[in-house]
Amino acid sequence: MPRYFFNLRYGPGADKLAVDPEGDELADDEAAHQYALREARGLIAGPPSLVVRDWFVCSFEIEDENGRCVRMVPFSELVTEEDNEAQAG
């Protein structure tokens, strides 16, 4: 199974990227995408962070075992259109 690395982007610049040194073995790119969404939900629901003030500006930069960026997963992807409409209405 391929290994994917979930690097956390929490701001612009190289110093705002938390690199995942271990990664996780997952079936394919879509499984990595779903895994990233689950992890993002967990981070948002968890205790407050001293480093990250707004989780919804964060994203996972998913790399494969060859260092190729296979997908960017913004945490804002967790907010559905219905959520946006409910907040606006």
C-alpha positions as CSV (number, residue, x, y, z in Angstrom):
1,M,0.0,0.0,0.0
2,P,1.3,3.5,-0.8
3,R,2.3,5.8,2.0
4,Y,1.0,9.4,2.2
5,F,2.3,12.3,4.3
6,F,-0.1,14.9,5.7
7,N,1.8,18.1,5.9
8,L,-0.2,20.8,7.8
9,R,-0.2,24.2,6.2
10,Y,-1.2,26.8,8.8
11,G,0.0,30.0,7.2
12,P,2.1,31.4,4.3
13,G,5.8,30.6,4.2
14,A,8.0,27.7,4.9
15,D,7.9,28.3,8.6
16,K,4.1,27.7,8.6
17,L,4.2,24.1,7.4
18,A,4.3,21.2,9.9
19,V,5.8,18.3,8.1
20,D,4.5,14.8,8.7
21,P,7.7,12.7,9.1
22,E,5.9,9.3,9.3
23,G,2.9,9.3,7.0
24,D,0.2,6.6,6.8
25,E,-0.4,3.7,4.5
26,L,-3.6,4.1,2.6
27,A,-5.2,2.5,-0.4
28,D,-5.1,5.4,-2.9
29,D,-5.4,9.2,-3.3
30,E,-9.1,9.2,-2.5
31,A,-8.6,7.3,0.7
32,A,-5.9,9.9,1.6
33,H,-8.4,12.7,0.9
34,Q,-11.0,11.1,3.2
35,Y,-8.3,10.5,5.9
36,A,-7.3,14.2,5.7
37,L,-10.9,15.3,6.2
38,R,-11.3,13.1,9.3
39,E,-8.0,14.4,10.7
40,A,-9.1,18.0,10.1
41,R,-12.4,17.4,11.9
42,G,-10.4,16.0,14.8
43,L,-8.1,19.0,15.0
44,I,-11.0,21.5,14.8
45,A,-13.0,19.7,17.5
46,G,-9.9,19.2,19.7
47,P,-8.5,21.5,22.3
48,P,-7.4,25.0,21.3
49,S,-4.0,25.4,19.7
50,L,-1.4,27.9,20.8
51,V,-0.1,28.1,17.2
52,V,-3.3,27.9,15.1
53,R,-5.9,30.6,15.7
54,D,-8.2,29.8,12.8
55,W,-8.4,26.2,11.6
56,F,-10.4,27.1,8.6
57,V,-7.4,28.8,6.9
58,C,-5.4,25.6,7.3
59,S,-5.0,22.8,4.8
60,F,-3.3,19.5,4.4
61,E,-0.7,19.2,1.7
62,I,-0.7,15.5,0.9
63,E,2.4,14.0,-0.5
64,D,3.0,10.5,-1.8
65,E,6.1,8.5,-0.8
66,N,7.9,10.0,-3.8
67,G,7.4,13.6,-2.5
68,R,4.8,14.4,-5.1
69,C,2.0,16.6,-3.9
70,V,-1.1,14.6,-4.8
71,R,-3.8,16.8,-3.2
72,M,-4.4,20.0,-1.2
73,V,-7.2,19.6,1.3
74,P,-8.4,22.9,2.8
75,F,-10.1,22.6,6.2
76,S,-12.8,24.9,4.8
77,E,-13.9,21.9,2.7
78,L,-15.6,20.7,5.9
79,V,-18.1,23.6,5.8
80,T,-21.0,22.7,3.5
81,E,-23.1,25.1,1.5
82,E,-25.9,24.4,3.9
83,D,-23.7,25.6,6.8
84,N,-22.9,28.8,5.0
85,E,-26.5,29.5,4.2
86,A,-27.6,28.8,7.8
87,Q,-25.0,31.3,9.1
88,A,-26.0,33.9,6.6
89,G,-29.8,33.4,7.1
